[in-house]
């Protein structure tokens, strides 16, 4: 089967798209990907797929960028003469749905999050209404719907009267933890200084402001933030105002094929997303499972999906992501108790043999077999 995927996003950092495309390719399918291009730099590691890039001007507003991308993506999708179209997220669904209808072939909608319940849309009623209308209109055309957690799957089924939504969690490929001290070496930190790691997007609701506040009370640990995003300037300003340059460090966003080495060189992984909007409240972030694969103890938000993983794996603890004192005290306690930290690290390594893409990908393969 020739599967044409479409995604409005930077493929250099989209591990989910890469994993899905790779698994389908290994199952014997031919994969083409229509994607926005935010950088002229060549892609590394995507050689198994035909990539059709659409240049995107970051200086333009999304209200102008989206329609231009959709028109060009639709033209490219039609030219590919695919056997199925796969839309990665709601902002790629319109061109895929239109092409699938025109070609009379199956459509798969892959909702990477609870799109209409994102924190950025909660207070923006007009824009939220537009996305909700678009999703309601187009999701009924899909022959298969995929999402990232059981809670979001059940919510989509109920909202749109869907028969079954396939859950495909954001699990990394299994890898053995790597020895090394990449973060300390890059930041020139003492060899015995504990590293508390956050990796991912710098967004208002990712709990990073609270984590920086908590770092003010660390005895020796360094809080390291790997990533980028719209809140980066505000977070760096917060660090400067609080005089925390010797406790909070920033590393620019790392391509996914290099990230594992960084993750493995930390001592504790933070997944303290705030619950602003049901999308975050029901989320199952990549970073949670990337920490497990790296053998890190995890401190996560006390929300249903993340709590269920921590309860099942015994690989860490949960806390209120807005309680700065509780975050600080929990981190200090974990870093000060070597035996407990080693216990959680061992549980994380054991969990990684179950929570990995090799185990999860069969849901995707079975969905396409049913088409």
Buried (B, 14 or more C-beta within 10 A) or exposed (E): BBBBBBBBBBBBBBBBBBBBBBBBBEBEBBBBBBBBBBEEEEBEEBEEBEBBBBEBEEEEEEEEBBEBBBEBBBEBBBEBEBBBBBBBBBBBBBBBBBBBEEBEBBBBBBBBBBBBBBBBBBEEEEBBEEBBEBBEEBBEBBBBBBBBBBBBBBBBBEBBEBEEBBBBBBBBBBBEBBEEEBBBEEBEBEEEEBBBBBBBBBBBBBBBBBBBBBBBBBEEBBBBBBBBBEBBEEBBEBBEEBEBEEBBBBBEBBBBEEBBBBBBBBBBBBBBBBBBBBBBBBBBBBBBBBBBBBBBBBBBBBBBBBBBBBEEBBBBBBBBBBBBEBBBBBBBEBBEEEEBBEBBBBBBBBBBEEBBBEEBBEBBBEBBEEB
